[in-house]
Amino acid sequence: MRRVMRRGSNNAMARFWRRLACAISWAVSASGLALAQDAPSRQVLESFPVEAVPAAHGKPVYELSLASCQSAPCPFEVRLLSRPGKTEPGMVPGGKASAVLDSIALGWPANATEAQSVDAQARPGGWALAPGPAPRVWSTGEEENHVSVSARTLPLEREKPGTSRALWVTQMAGFDHPKRRHAMYVASSVRLKTAWSRSDPQGPHVSRVVVPVHGAPVHLSMFLSPSDDVADKVSAQRLEWDGRRQVFVEKPAAAALHAVVAASYSTLREARAARAASACVAEYGVVDTWPAKGLVPRRYALIALAVEPVQAAAETARLSECQPDAPVRVHPLGRLSPRSFSAR
């Protein structure tokens, strides 16, 4: 009898340990599953073919993505991939194995672990006029913690069919006085190279890269002067591709810009007051036309800048409809305001 009781006790103990082992195994598996589910993955925002003509077989691809991380700040990255199959510009790929050839972290990280796509329609009447639709914008954070990124490609040599393309990336950070950072990346062999970059300096600067229908891209920058005695200053650099050095070279371009003149005023104060009072020209710059004579009736002109005549004509039509009583004029900036150019 004692032997039977001992055997039953041993069986009960064995069942207890088996149940405990199963419970521990289940808990470990559940914990591992939770960790796997909680671990953030890379968010692929967009991808673009390096070559102008997509091909059915594997080709180098630019990828704009937000790297995986547990908490912000998280790095935005440009990666150079080798991906099988056909890749269309702007597509967000899925399910295709890719080899990562190289990567570069962008200068400003995201202030969130996930980016949101936002409406990026260009507002009419800006200080810098650009052709075509605006690229998609990916945004993270709010107000002063806001950081966004957008990307598109452009041909390195427009005159050559099927030429390779550069990836142009713009970041914007801040809220009340946002800053912008522009960069051009190229695929050189199996490596990524920063072929050009420019960030807004400290102070009230605004900037934009304009890609005209014809010709090289242009980096436009305007210093919105806070002084009561000094008008705004313009900087324009044409970005010419140097194939031997694999970089974009800056060449002065301000004198060749087209200035759409909404109106002119005798004093700087009057010009700024008119800008503040009209939604039609709310983002225009104010330049000093002295010592040029005869192009506008008064010294200080409200202007928007165009790289090509077609954008100047479109803005003239918009402005004439927005404020019919104002005679809109277009003049070469080099003749209208030769002293408005800044070094950069």
C-alpha positions as CSV (number, residue, x, y, z in Angstrom):
1,M,0.0,0.0,0.0
2,R,2.8,2.4,0.9
3,R,4.5,1.5,-2.5
4,V,1.3,2.3,-4.4
5,M,0.9,5.7,-2.6
6,R,4.5,6.6,-3.4
7,R,4.0,5.7,-7.1
8,G,0.8,7.8,-7.3
9,S,2.7,10.7,-5.6
10,N,5.5,10.5,-8.1
11,N,3.1,10.5,-11.0
12,A,1.3,13.6,-9.7
13,M,4.7,15.3,-9.3
14,A,5.7,14.4,-12.8
15,R,2.4,15.8,-14.2
16,F,3.0,19.0,-12.2
17,W,6.5,19.5,-13.7
18,R,5.3,18.7,-17.2
19,R,2.5,21.3,-16.9
20,L,5.0,23.9,-15.5
21,A,7.4,23.2,-18.4
22,C,4.6,23.7,-20.9
23,A,3.5,26.9,-19.2
24,I,7.1,28.3,-19.3
25,S,7.5,27.2,-22.9
26,W,4.2,29.0,-23.9
27,A,5.2,32.1,-21.9
28,V,8.6,32.3,-23.6
29,S,7.0,31.8,-27.1
30,A,4.4,34.4,-26.4
31,S,7.1,36.8,-25.2
32,G,9.1,36.2,-28.3
33,L,6.1,36.7,-30.5
34,A,5.3,40.0,-28.7
35,L,8.8,41.2,-29.2
36,A,8.7,40.3,-32.8
37,Q,5.4,42.1,-33.3
38,D,6.6,45.2,-31.3
39,A,9.9,45.5,-33.2
40,P,9.4,48.3,-35.8
41,S,10.3,47.6,-39.4
42,R,11.9,49.9,-42.0
43,Q,9.2,52.1,-43.6
44,V,9.9,52.3,-47.3
45,L,8.5,55.7,-48.5
46,E,9.3,55.7,-52.2
47,S,11.7,54.1,-54.7
48,F,13.0,55.4,-58.1
49,P,14.9,53.7,-60.9
50,V,18.5,55.0,-61.4
51,E,18.2,54.8,-65.1
52,A,15.6,56.7,-67.1
53,V,14.1,53.7,-68.9
54,P,12.9,50.9,-66.5
55,A,13.9,47.4,-67.4
56,A,12.4,44.0,-66.8
57,H,15.6,42.6,-65.2
58,G,17.4,43.7,-62.1
59,K,18.5,47.4,-62.1
60,P,19.9,49.8,-59.5
61,V,17.1,51.6,-57.5
62,Y,17.1,54.6,-55.2
63,E,15.1,54.0,-52.1
64,L,13.9,56.7,-49.6
65,S,13.0,55.1,-46.3
66,L,12.7,55.6,-42.6
67,A,15.0,53.2,-40.7
68,S,13.5,51.0,-38.0
69,C,14.0,52.2,-34.5
70,Q,12.3,51.9,-31.1
71,S,12.0,55.6,-30.4
72,A,12.5,58.9,-32.1
73,P,14.7,60.5,-33.5
74,C,14.9,57.9,-36.3
75,P,17.1,58.4,-39.4
76,F,15.7,59.0,-42.8
77,E,17.9,57.1,-45.3
78,V,18.6,57.0,-49.0
79,R,19.6,53.5,-50.0
80,L,21.0,52.2,-53.3
81,L,19.4,48.8,-54.0
82,S,19.7,46.1,-56.7
83,R,16.2,44.9,-57.2
84,P,14.9,42.3,-59.6
85,G,12.0,43.1,-61.9
86,K,10.6,46.4,-63.2
87,T,10.6,49.5,-61.0
88,E,8.5,52.5,-61.9
89,P,9.3,56.0,-60.6
90,G,7.8,56.8,-57.2
91,M,6.6,53.2,-56.5
92,V,6.5,51.7,-53.1
93,P,7.8,48.2,-53.6
94,G,6.7,45.1,-51.7
95,G,7.6,41.5,-51.8
96,K,10.8,41.6,-53.9
97,A,14.1,40.7,-52.5
98,S,16.7,43.4,-52.8
99,A,20.4,43.7,-52.3
100,V,21.5,46.8,-50.4
101,L,24.5,48.3,-52.2
102,D,25.0,51.4,-50.1
103,S,23.1,53.8,-47.8
104,I,23.4,57.4,-46.6
105,A,21.6,58.9,-43.6
106,L,20.0,62.2,-44.3
107,G,21.1,65.3,-42.3
108,W,17.9,65.7,-40.3
109,P,16.3,62.6,-38.6
110,A,12.6,62.1,-38.2
111,N,10.9,63.0,-34.9
112,A,8.6,59.9,-35.0
113,T,9.0,56.2,-35.8
114,E,6.6,56.5,-38.7
115,A,6.1,59.1,-41.4
116,Q,2.8,60.3,-42.8
117,S,2.1,61.2,-46.4
118,V,0.7,64.7,-46.7
119,D,-0.9,66.8,-49.4
120,A,2.0,68.7,-51.2
121,Q,0.1,70.7,-53.8
122,A,2.1,73.8,-54.7
123,R,0.4,77.0,-53.6
124,P,0.0,79.7,-56.3
125,G,1.8,83.0,-55.9
126,G,4.9,81.8,-54.2
127,W,8.2,83.8,-54.4
128,A,9.8,81.1,-56.6
129,L,7.8,79.7,-59.5
130,A,8.2,76.1,-60.5
131,P,6.8,73.9,-63.3
132,G,4.9,70.7,-62.8
133,P,3.3,69.1,-59.7
134,A,5.1,69.1,-56.3
135,P,6.6,65.8,-55.2
136,R,5.0,63.8,-52.4
137,V,5.9,64.9,-48.9
138,W,6.5,62.6,-45.9
139,S,6.0,64.3,-42.5
140,T,6.9,63.5,-38.9
141,G,6.5,65.4,-35.7
142,E,4.5,68.6,-35.0
143,E,5.2,72.3,-34.9
144,E,8.8,73.0,-33.9
145,N,9.5,69.2,-33.9
146,H,8.3,68.9,-37.5
147,V,10.6,67.3,-40.0
148,S,9.6,66.3,-43.5
149,V,11.2,64.9,-46.6
150,S,10.4,64.7,-50.3
151,A,12.3,63.2,-53.3
152,R,12.2,63.0,-57.0
153,T,14.7,62.1,-59.7
154,L,16.1,64.3,-62.6
155,P,18.2,63.3,-65.6
156,L,21.9,64.0,-65.3
157,E,22.3,64.8,-69.0
158,R,19.0,65.8,-70.7
159,E,20.4,65.6,-74.2
160,K,21.2,61.9,-73.9
161,P,18.3,59.4,-74.1
162,G,18.3,56.8,-71.3
163,T,20.7,58.8,-69.2
164,S,21.2,58.0,-65.5
165,R,19.2,60.0,-63.0
166,A,20.1,61.8,-59.8
167,L,17.9,61.7,-56.7
168,W,17.0,65.1,-55.4
169,V,15.9,65.2,-51.8
170,T,14.5,68.1,-49.8
171,Q,14.0,68.2,-46.1
172,M,12.2,70.8,-44.1
173,A,12.4,71.3,-40.3
174,G,10.6,73.6,-37.9
175,F,7.3,75.4,-38.0
176,D,7.2,79.2,-37.6
177,H,10.5,79.7,-39.4
178,P,11.2,76.4,-41.1
179,K,14.6,75.6,-42.6
180,R,15.3,73.6,-45.7
181,R,18.1,71.3,-46.7
182,H,18.5,70.2,-50.4
183,A,20.8,67.4,-51.6
184,M,21.5,65.6,-54.9
185,Y,22.6,61.9,-54.7
186,V,24.0,59.9,-57.6
187,A,24.8,56.2,-58.0
188,S,28.5,55.9,-58.8
189,S,29.3,52.2,-59.6
190,V,27.8,50.4,-56.6
191,R,28.1,53.4,-54.2
192,L,26.0,56.4,-53.3
193,K,27.6,59.8,-53.6
194,T,26.4,63.2,-52.4
195,A,26.8,65.2,-55.5
196,W,25.6,68.5,-54.1
197,S,23.9,69.8,-50.9
198,R,22.9,73.2,-49.5
199,S,21.1,74.1,-46.2
200,D,19.4,77.4,-45.3
201,P,21.7,79.5,-43.3
202,Q,20.7,81.1,-40.0
203,G,18.2,83.9,-40.2
204,P,15.1,84.6,-42.3
205,H,16.0,82.7,-45.5
206,V,13.7,80.7,-47.8
207,S,15.0,78.4,-50.5
208,R,13.8,76.1,-53.3
209,V,15.3,74.0,-56.0
210,V,13.5,74.5,-59.4
211,V,13.9,72.0,-62.2
212,P,12.9,73.7,-65.4
213,V,11.5,72.0,-68.4
214,H,14.7,72.8,-70.3
215,G,18.2,73.2,-68.8
216,A,19.8,72.5,-65.5
217,P,18.2,72.8,-62.0
218,V,18.5,76.1,-60.2
219,H,18.8,76.6,-56.4
220,L,17.0,79.8,-55.5
221,S,17.3,81.5,-52.1
222,M,15.9,84.7,-50.7
223,F,16.9,86.6,-47.6
224,L,13.8,88.2,-46.2
225,S,15.4,91.2,-44.7
226,P,14.0,92.2,-41.2
227,S,15.6,95.6,-41.5
228,D,13.5,98.8,-42.1
229,D,16.3,100.1,-44.4
230,V,17.4,97.0,-46.4
231,A,15.3,95.2,-49.0
232,D,15.4,91.4,-49.6
233,K,18.3,89.7,-51.3
234,V,18.3,87.0,-54.0
235,S,20.7,84.2,-54.6
236,A,20.4,81.8,-57.6
237,Q,22.9,79.1,-58.5
238,R,22.5,76.9,-61.6
239,L,23.5,73.3,-60.9
240,E,25.5,72.0,-63.8
241,W,26.5,68.3,-63.9
242,D,30.2,67.5,-64.1
243,G,30.4,63.9,-65.3
244,R,34.1,63.6,-64.8
245,R,33.9,64.6,-61.1
246,Q,30.4,63.2,-60.6
247,V,29.2,66.4,-58.8
248,F,26.9,69.3,-59.5
249,V,28.8,72.6,-59.9
250,E,27.2,75.9,-58.9
251,K,27.2,78.7,-61.5
252,P,25.7,82.1,-60.9
253,A,22.2,82.4,-62.4
254,A,20.5,85.4,-60.7
255,A,20.9,87.8,-63.6
256,A,19.1,85.4,-66.0
257,L,16.0,85.1,-63.8
258,H,12.6,86.5,-64.8
259,A,11.1,88.8,-62.2
260,V,7.3,89.0,-62.2
261,V,6.5,92.5,-60.8
262,A,3.2,92.9,-59.1
263,A,3.7,96.5,-58.2
264,S,6.3,99.1,-57.1
265,Y,6.3,101.6,-54.2
266,S,8.3,104.6,-53.1
267,T,9.4,103.2,-49.8
268,L,10.2,99.8,-48.4
269,R,7.6,100.2,-45.7
270,E,4.8,100.8,-48.3
271,A,5.9,97.7,-50.3
272,R,5.8,95.5,-47.2
273,A,2.5,96.9,-46.1
274,A,1.0,96.1,-49.5
275,R,2.4,92.6,-49.4
276,A,0.9,92.0,-46.0
277,A,-2.5,93.3,-47.1
278,S,-2.9,91.1,-50.2
279,A,-3.2,87.3,-50.4
280,C,-2.3,87.6,-54.0
281,V,1.3,88.5,-53.3
282,A,1.7,87.4,-49.6
283,E,4.8,85.4,-50.4
284,Y,6.5,87.8,-52.8
285,G,9.8,89.4,-52.2
286,V,10.6,93.1,-52.0
287,V,13.7,94.2,-53.9
288,D,15.4,97.6,-54.4
289,T,15.5,98.5,-58.0
290,W,18.0,101.4,-57.6
291,P,20.0,102.4,-59.6
292,A,18.0,100.9,-62.5
293,K,15.7,103.4,-64.1
294,G,12.6,103.2,-66.3
295,L,11.5,99.6,-65.8
296,V,9.1,100.3,-62.9
297,P,7.6,103.6,-61.7
298,R,8.9,103.4,-58.1
299,R,12.0,102.2,-56.4
300,Y,10.8,99.1,-54.4
301,A,9.2,96.2,-56.4
302,L,7.1,93.3,-55.2
303,I,8.4,90.3,-57.2
304,A,8.2,86.6,-57.8
305,L,11.1,84.7,-59.6
306,A,10.8,82.4,-62.6
307,V,13.6,80.4,-64.2
308,E,11.7,80.1,-67.5
309,P,9.4,82.5,-69.4
310,V,6.6,80.0,-69.4
311,Q,6.3,80.1,-65.6
312,A,6.5,83.9,-65.6
313,A,3.6,84.0,-68.2
314,A,1.5,81.7,-66.0
315,E,2.1,83.8,-62.9
316,T,1.3,87.0,-64.9
317,A,-2.1,85.5,-65.9
318,R,-2.8,84.4,-62.3
319,L,-1.9,87.7,-60.8
320,S,-3.9,89.7,-63.4
321,E,-7.0,87.7,-62.5
322,C,-6.3,88.0,-58.7
323,Q,-5.8,91.8,-58.8
324,P,-7.1,93.1,-62.1
325,D,-6.3,96.7,-61.4
326,A,-2.6,96.2,-61.0
327,P,-0.5,96.3,-64.2
328,V,1.8,93.2,-64.0
329,R,5.2,93.4,-65.7
330,V,8.0,90.9,-66.3
331,H,11.6,92.0,-66.5
332,P,15.0,90.3,-66.3
333,L,16.1,90.4,-62.7
334,G,19.6,91.5,-63.8
335,R,18.2,94.7,-65.3
336,L,15.4,95.3,-62.8
337,S,17.4,95.0,-59.6
338,P,21.2,94.6,-60.2
339,R,22.0,95.2,-56.5
340,S,19.6,92.6,-55.1
341,F,22.0,89.7,-55.7
342,S,23.7,88.1,-52.7
343,A,26.8,86.0,-52.9
344,R,24.8,82.9,-52.1
